[in-house]
Each structure stands twice: as structure tokens, then as C-alpha cells.
Amino acid sequence: MAAIEAEGLVKVYRSRKHEVRALDGVDLEVPEGTVLGLLGPNGAGKTTTVRILATLLKPDAGRASVGGLDVVREAQGVRRQIGLSGQYAAVDENLTGRENLWMFGRLYQLPSDEARRRADELLGQFMLDDAGDRVAKTYSGGMRRRLDLASALVGRPRLLFLDEPTTGLDPRSRLGMWEVIRSQVREGNTLLLTTQYLEEADELADEIAVVDHGRIIARGTSDELKAQVGGERIEVVVRDRETLAQAAELVGRDGSTGVDDHSKRLTLAAHGGAQQLVEVVRSLGDAGIARRRRAAAADAGRRVPHAHRPRSGRAARGGRGVSGLQAALGDGMVIAWRTVKRVPRIPELAVFAILQSIMFVLLFAYVFGGAIPLPGGGSYREYLMPGIFVQTLAFASITTAIGVADDMTKGIIDRFRSLPMARSGVLSGRTFADVVYTTGILIVLMLSGLVVGWRVRDGVGEFLLGVALMLFFTYAMAWVGVLLGLLAPTVETVQQLGFLIVFPVTFLSNAFVPSETLPSVLEPIAEWNPISTLTQASRELFGNPSPFPGGSFPSEHPYLMSVLWTIAILGVFVPLAISRYRAIDR
């Protein structure tokens, strides 16, 4: 029975100037309980094949099934059966090894206690017991790879996709990883392994498929492929005698090729090893004269049948009645837990946000404060602090964007997308956590404001309403950050774009100075700015001086206008962020 099947897979990446055919008609068949090695150089199409089979990309043509389920139409069912370990260790380096495994267990819908037991079990299995309570960024490269592979096994998957699992490891760590992979083979898992190393494929795979320029150019057992390259010669059998001369010219231009018309066989000296075999088969394939050869995997019957293996996660618990909404909420809370848990371990983020805002307080209150008169008088410091609060909330969206972009570049988003979790949980959990995180910063800033002379002049109810409006706005701005993080290619780009967007919007507002003091051309922009509207509403609710004594339209309805602006931001950026997230697999 085939655990993995692919037929005619095509994937084309297009840009304005170029078109790259990453896959050009890939056919695969992996019997259940066996290991197929995809061998080829960088750019051959190995990773693209794995990403399609793991439901992270959609093919442009062809079809594929994993565990009997179509990878496009039944993607969620496929995710319940697979475990994915990519080229780089996609674990959260600011969580401990135990916390990483517990998190992935929860995203497989394991109860908390069961997820904890499974984490302990895997830490022992992968020899990470002593390091389980250390944050992953203190791990060596080999330890991170083992943790990454352990994360892929939390849900006891039927099939494993290992994309160059030993890349970058030293020889000792590579041998250790080989033993870990062999242990999974002994348990009966079906594995698809990509590698650049012939030795690795030879050690681990039942059958090897050689990939180059998006095509399978050779396939067979290790012995069969090695017999072809041998120590002395390469033999090629073509389809018909008419193409013998053309084939001989392609593969033996130095005149050393032997030609046998009767058997339609070419023989040439094998002086380049496996690389020469790749070049020979590719040349013949490009000319359309290569003969394909298929072979069954060796010794497939020695594996443990999957029908008798224990399973867990959603695939094993379909009868427990967990609704889609419950799963989405649960997954969102796990992602939120992860985001909040990381905050004290990345203190520079919170310190930067707080220090930046305190810097503005000191700068405007003590340096420029005396030079900025308020219409009708009043305390500039009381006028200033609500603007500082709102400005901080706006800049928090950049932190959100940086976090999302960082997860994208490190492969963590792909890891989440390969799990049988609710896809809405990644974004909803992230935005909810950022509201919690920003609430803590807001509390610190309010305490700082009290120190420099800010006071709340109205009642508790008005104060709480003002805080609620701010947090609602924070939630909306978090979605702006999510979209920016999904669009930008690097963390550095996010930082630059975020600053270029948020900085002008903040300073073209009444956060620091009354809008009436701005040039007449900028005054309407400041008055209809969402930051101005929220700042004015907060000042009125806190009993601080109003920046609009003349009675312009925004001042008549500051609370309503603030809510409408926030709803508008959500209405625009939530669909855009979700659409962009879904478009990652296209």
C-alpha cells in the first residue's frame, strides 16, 4: 500500500522578469513503512516537493495524496497524519525544550497533562532530559535539530517528512541524528527524506530518487544506483537504436563511449561518481531519450504495520466531539500563551517600548513643554500623557510585525501550518497576546505619568472606558502589524516600514500638540487622524485638557469616532491579514 503518491507535480514560481519551474512533472510512490530518499543538489526541487506533500504549497498541476488523502482537497486530514522537520530547526528559541514540546502537544489537541507526559517522554527519547528546562537558544545545533524532530513526533504521526535533517551538523551530531531517524524507521514510520549526501541516502533509505531541475532523473535502490556508477563504468540503455548515436555524442564527446547496437547500450568510464551519473541522466532526459527505471523498495515487509500502532492527537480523537470553534479558541489560547511567555525572555522589546515613551514624556514635558501653549491654558503634562499612551499603542504594532516576520523567516509559521490546528488560531492568538503585552506597558506608563504630574480628573467609570477604548485600538493595530509582518521579507524591512508608517501618522496628530497649532494644510489631517480621535476621547474621559476647544466635528463625538475608526481599521486589515496568511501556500 502506497503511503505517499504523486503524479505529474508541477510548481512554477513567477515574477515580473523570471519564471522558475521548480517542479516539472514529479512522480513518486512511497510504500507504507519504507524510507524514500530524495537526493539532489540545492535548487533541484526537493524542498518544493516536501512542501507540497506537507500541504504548505499548492501544486500548479498534477496530484498527490498522503495516507490516502488528497493534499489539496483534504489538507487538514493530511496534517493529522504527518510530522514535518524542515531544513532549519523551527522551534521557539525563547521557550524551553519542554515548553516547545508541550505547546506542540496542545496544538495536536492533547490535554495539558497528556501533552506534558508526551514532552517528558520525547525529551528522554532524544537525550534532552538534562536540557529540558533550558531555553532553546542555549542549545547546540545538534540539540536543536533533535528538539525539532521531537516536535514533529509529538502527535505520533504515521508519516514523517525530513527535509535535509543533518544540514549544518558536525559529523558526530550527524551520526546521532541518523540513529534517531533509524529508531523511527524501526517503529514503522513511513519517511520521505531529502538530502544532498549520497552517503546519507545510502545509510537511511530503502529506495533513492535522484532529483534535478524539478524532475526525477533516476530511481532505484542504493545498490542499483551504485551499480550504475560503479567503480569503473556507467552503462546506459536507450529506447531505440536510432537514438544511440545522439546519446553517444551527448554523454561521451571524448570518444571513450562504447556502443552496442544489439542491446542499445552505451558504456563509458565512470570517473565522476554520483555527480557524473546525475549529469548523464540529465543530458539524456533533456534530449528526451532516457529510459526510466523503477524498482520496489527493498525489504519493505520488515516494518511494523501502521494499523497496529498507537495514535494520538486529533486523528485518534475524532470521536471526542471537539467543535471547530472550540479547537480554534483552544489553539488561539496556546499561541497567545506562547507569545506572552516569551516576553520576559526578550526584555529588550518591552524596555525599548517603555523607554521610548518615557523619552517622549521627558522631552516634551521638560524640554518643549514650556514652549507649547494650550488654548485656554491648562497643564501640558496632563494634556501630553494620553497622547503618549496612544502613541505607544500605535508603535506596539511594529513589535507585532517584527514578531510575525521573525516567525516567518525562522520557519515557525510553516511549522504551525503543517499541524492539524485551526489556522485562525495563529493570528487570533498572536493579536490577543499583543493586547495583553501592551496592557502591561500601558500600566507602567500610567504609573510613570503619575510621577511627572499627570492626574485622572474624572471618575473610575470614565477612566475604565478610556482604557477600554485604548485596548480596542491596540487590538486593531495588532492586525496592522500582522499584515506588515506577513508581507515583509525580513525583520529589518519590517522595522523600517513600520517606522515609516507609524511615525508620520503619530506626529500628524494632536498627541503632542493641539492640531490648531499645526500649519493650516495639516490641521484637517490631524483632526481626522484615528490617533487624534482616540487621544481626544481619552483626554475627555480622563478629565484632561481638550485639544479642540473650538468645537470641530471630531470633538463633538470623540468616543463614537474612536470606535468607528477602530472598527474601520479592523474591517480593512483583518481580511487582508487573513487573505495574506492563506496565500502563503500558493
Residue pairs with C-beta under 8 A, 6 or more apart in sequence:
1 31
1 32
2 29
2 30
2 31
2 32
3 30
3 31
3 32
3 33
3 34
3 66
3 67
3 158
3 159
3 190
4 28
4 29
4 30
4 36
4 53
4 64
4 65
4 66
4 159
4 190
4 192
5 28
5 29
5 30
5 64
5 65
6 26
6 27
6 28
6 29
6 49
6 52
6 53
6 62
6 63
6 64
6 65
7 27
7 62
7 63
7 64
8 25
8 26
8 27
8 61
8 62
8 63
9 23
9 25
9 26
9 27
9 28
9 49
9 52
9 59
9 61
9 62
9 63
9 64
10 21
10 23
10 24
10 25
10 26
10 59
10 60
10 61
10 62
11 21
11 22
11 23
11 45
11 48
11 52
11 57
11 59
11 60
11 214
12 19
12 20
12 21
12 22
12 60
13 19
13 20
13 22
14 20
21 213
21 214
22 45
22 48
22 214
23 45
23 48
23 49
23 52
23 59
23 62
23 214
23 215
24 45
24 213
24 214
24 215
25 62
25 214
25 215
26 45
26 49
26 62
26 211
26 214
26 215
26 216
27 216
28 36
28 49
28 64
28 209
28 216
30 36
30 190
30 192
30 297
31 190
31 296
31 297
31 300
32 190
32 300
32 303
32 305
32 306
33 188
33 189
33 190
33 300
33 303
33 304
33 305
33 306
34 190
34 191
34 206
34 207
34 297
34 300
34 303
35 185
35 190
35 191
35 192
35 193
35 204
35 205
35 206
35 207
35 297
36 191
36 192
36 193
36 205
36 206
36 207
36 208
36 209
36 297
37 193
37 194
37 195
37 200
37 201
37 204
37 205
37 207
37 208
37 209
38 46
38 49
38 50
38 192
38 193
38 194
38 195
38 208
38 209
38 211
39 194
39 195
39 196
39 198
39 201
39 208
39 209
39 210
39 211
39 274
40 46
40 194
40 196
40 210
40 211
40 212
40 278
41 196
41 212
41 278
42 196
44 211
44 212
44 213
44 214
45 211
45 212
45 213
45 214
45 215
46 163
46 164
46 194
46 211
47 87
47 163
47 164
47 194
48 57
48 214
49 194
49 211
50 84
50 161
50 163
50 192
50 194
51 57
51 414
52 58
52 59
52 64
52 71
53 64
53 66
53 71
53 161
53 192
54 78
54 82
54 84
54 161
54 418
55 71
55 72
55 75
55 78
55 79
55 417
55 418
55 585
56 84
56 414
56 417
56 418
56 584
56 585
57 585
57 586
58 72
58 585
58 586
59 72
63 70
63 72
64 70
64 71
65 71
66 78
66 81
66 82
66 159
67 77
67 78
67 81
67 82
67 158
67 159
69 77
69 78
69 81
70 78
71 78
76 420
77 315
79 418
79 419
79 420
80 155
80 313
80 314
80 315
80 420
81 157
81 158
81 159
81 315
82 157
82 158
82 159
82 160
82 161
82 418
83 152
83 153
83 154
83 155
83 157
83 159
83 160
83 161
84 152
84 160
84 161
84 163
84 414
84 415
84 418
85 145
85 148
85 149
85 151
85 152
85 160
85 161
85 162
85 163
85 165
86 148
86 163
86 411
86 414
86 415
87 163
87 164
87 167
87 411
88 410
88 411
89 141
89 144
89 145
89 147
89 148
90 148
90 151
90 410
90 411
90 412
90 414
90 415
91 97
91 100
91 136
91 144
91 147
91 148
91 151
91 412
92 99
92 100
92 103
92 136
92 338
92 342
92 412
93 135
93 136
93 137
93 144
94 135
94 136
94 137
94 341
94 342
94 345
94 346
95 103
95 135
95 136
95 338
95 341
95 342
96 132
96 133
96 134
96 135
96 136
97 123
97 128
97 131
97 132
97 133
97 134
97 136
97 139
97 147
98 119
98 120
98 123
98 132
98 133
99 341
100 136
100 147
100 151
101 115
101 118
101 119
101 122
101 123
101 147
101 150
101 151
101 154
102 112
102 115
102 116
102 119
103 334
103 337
103 338
104 151
104 154
104 155
104 419
105 114
105 115
105 116
105 118
105 119
105 154
105 155
106 112
106 115
106 330
106 331
106 334
107 331
107 334
107 416
107 419
107 420
107 421
107 425
108 115
108 154
108 155
108 312
108 313
108 314
108 419
108 420
108 421
109 313
109 314
109 317
109 322
109 327
109 330
109 420
110 118
110 154
110 155
110 312
110 313
114 312
115 154
118 154
118 312
119 132
119 154
120 132
122 128
122 150
122 153
122 154
123 129
123 132
123 150
125 150
125 183
126 146
126 147
126 149
126 150
126 180
127 146
128 143
128 146
128 147
128 150
131 138
131 139
131 143
135 345
136 144
136 147
139 147
140 173
141 168
141 169
141 170
141 173
142 169
142 170
142 172
142 173
142 176
142 177
145 165
145 166
145 169
145 173
145 177
146 176
146 177
146 180
149 162
149 165
149 177
149 180
149 181
151 415
152 160
153 160
153 184
154 313
155 312
155 313
155 314
155 315
155 419
155 420
156 309
156 310
156 311
156 312
156 313
156 316
157 189
158 189
158 190
158 306
158 309
158 311
159 189
159 190
159 191
159 192
160 184
160 189
160 190
160 191
160 192
161 191
161 192
162 181
162 191
162 192
162 193
162 194
163 194
164 194
164 195
164 196
165 177
165 181
165 193
165 195
166 173
166 174
166 177
166 178
166 195
166 197
166 200
167 196
169 177
174 200
178 200
178 203
178 204
181 191
181 193
181 204
182 204
184 191
185 191
185 204
185 303
186 304
187 304
187 309
188 303
188 304
188 305
188 306
188 309
190 306
191 204
193 200
193 201
193 204
193 205
195 201
198 274
201 208
201 222
202 208
202 222
202 226
205 222
206 221
206 297
206 298
206 299
206 300
207 219
207 220
207 221
207 295
207 296
207 297
207 298
208 219
208 220
208 221
208 222
208 225
209 216
209 218
209 219
210 216
210 217
210 218
210 219
210 225
210 277
210 278
210 281
211 217
212 278
212 281
212 282
213 282
215 285
217 278
217 281
217 282
217 285
217 290
218 225
218 228
218 277
218 278
218 281
218 293
219 292
219 293
219 294
219 295
220 228
220 293
220 294
220 295
221 295
221 297
221 298
224 295
225 274
225 277
228 234
228 235
228 277
229 270
229 273
229 274
229 276
229 277
230 270
231 270
232 269
232 270
233 267
233 268
233 269
233 270
234 251
234 267
234 268
234 269
234 270
234 276
234 277
234 280
235 265
235 266
235 267
236 247
236 251
236 265
236 266
236 267
236 268
236 280
236 284
236 290
237 263
237 264
237 265
237 266
237 291
238 244
238 247
238 264
238 266
238 284
238 289
238 290
238 291
239 264
239 289
239 291
240 264
241 261
241 264
243 289
244 259
244 261
244 264
244 266
245 259
246 287
246 289
247 266
247 284
247 287
247 289
248 257
248 259
248 266
250 283
250 284
250 287
251 257
251 266
251 268
251 280
251 283
251 284
252 266
252 268
256 268
256 269
257 266
257 267
257 268
258 266
258 267
258 268
259 265
259 266
259 267
260 266
260 267
268 280
270 276
270 277
272 279
281 290
284 290
310 316
313 420
314 322
314 327
314 420
315 420
322 330
324 422
327 421
327 422
327 425
328 422
328 424
328 425
328 428
329 425
330 425
331 421
331 422
331 424
331 425
331 426
331 429
332 422
332 424
332 425
332 428
332 429
332 432
333 429
334 425
334 429
335 416
335 425
335 426
335 428
335 429
335 430
335 433
336 429
336 430
336 432
336 433
336 436
337 433
338 429
338 433
339 403
339 429
339 430
339 433
339 434
339 437
340 433
340 436
340 437
343 349
343 350
343 437
343 440
349 399
349 402
350 437
350 440
350 441
353 392
353 395
353 396
353 399
353 441
354 441
354 444
354 445
356 392
356 395
357 388
357 391
357 392
357 441
357 445
358 445
358 448
360 388
360 391
360 512
361 384
361 385
361 388
361 448
361 449
361 452
362 452
364 372
364 380
364 384
364 512
365 380
365 381
365 384
365 452
365 453
369 380
369 381
369 384
372 380
372 512
372 513
372 517
374 380
374 383
374 514
374 545
375 514
375 516
375 547
375 549
376 545
376 549
378 545
379 453
379 544
379 545
381 449
381 452
381 453
381 454
382 453
382 454
382 455
382 457
382 542
382 544
382 545
383 539
383 544
383 545
383 547
384 454
384 512
385 445
385 446
385 449
385 452
385 454
385 544
386 466
386 535
386 538
386 539
386 542
386 544
387 509
387 510
387 511
387 512
387 535
388 445
388 449
388 511
389 442
389 445
389 446
389 470
389 538
390 470
390 473
390 511
390 531
390 534
390 535
390 538
391 506
391 511
391 512
391 531
392 438
392 441
392 442
392 445
393 438
393 442
393 470
393 473
393 474
393 477
394 477
394 502
394 505
394 506
394 531
395 502
395 506
396 434
396 437
396 438
396 441
396 474
396 477
396 478
396 481
397 477
397 478
397 480
397 481
397 484
397 498
397 502
398 481
398 484
398 494
398 495
398 498
398 499
398 502
399 434
399 437
399 481
400 430
400 431
400 434
400 477
400 478
400 480
400 481
400 482
400 485
401 480
401 481
401 482
401 484
401 485
401 488
401 494
401 497
401 498
402 485
402 491
402 494
402 495
402 498
403 430
403 434
403 485
404 413
404 430
404 481
404 482
404 484
404 485
404 486
405 484
405 485
405 486
405 488
405 490
405 491
405 493
405 494
406 491
407 413
407 485
408 485
408 486
409 490
409 491
413 426
413 584
416 426
417 423
417 426
417 584
417 585
423 581
423 582
424 578
426 581
427 479
427 482
427 577
427 578
427 581
430 478
430 482
431 475
431 478
431 479
431 482
432 475
434 474
434 478
434 481
435 471
435 474
435 475
435 478
438 471
438 474
439 471
439 474
442 467
442 470
442 471
446 454
454 544
455 543
456 463
456 542
456 543
457 542
457 543
457 544
458 541
458 542
458 543
462 541
462 542
462 543
463 541
463 542
465 541
465 559
466 537
466 538
466 541
466 542
469 534
469 537
469 538
469 541
469 559
469 562
469 563
469 566
470 534
470 538
472 563
472 566
473 530
473 534
473 562
473 565
473 566
473 569
475 566
475 570
476 566
476 567
476 569
476 570
476 573
477 569
479 569
479 570
479 573
479 574
479 577
480 569
480 573
481 498
482 573
482 577
483 573
483 576
483 577
483 580
484 494
484 497
484 498
484 501
485 494
486 577
486 580
486 581
486 584
487 580
488 494
488 497
505 529
505 530
505 531
506 531
508 518
508 522
508 525
508 526
508 529
509 515
509 526
509 529
509 531
509 532
509 535
510 526
510 527
510 529
510 532
510 535
510 536
510 547
510 548
511 531
511 532
511 535
514 547
514 548
515 523
515 526
515 527
515 532
515 547
515 548
516 523
516 547
516 548
516 550
518 526
526 532
527 548
527 552
527 553
527 554
528 554
530 562
530 565
530 566
530 569
532 547
532 554
533 554
533 558
533 561
533 562
533 565
534 562
534 565
534 566
535 547
536 546
536 547
536 548
536 554
536 555
536 558
537 558
537 559
537 561
537 562
538 544
539 545
539 546
539 547
540 546
540 558
541 559
546 555
548 554
548 555
554 561
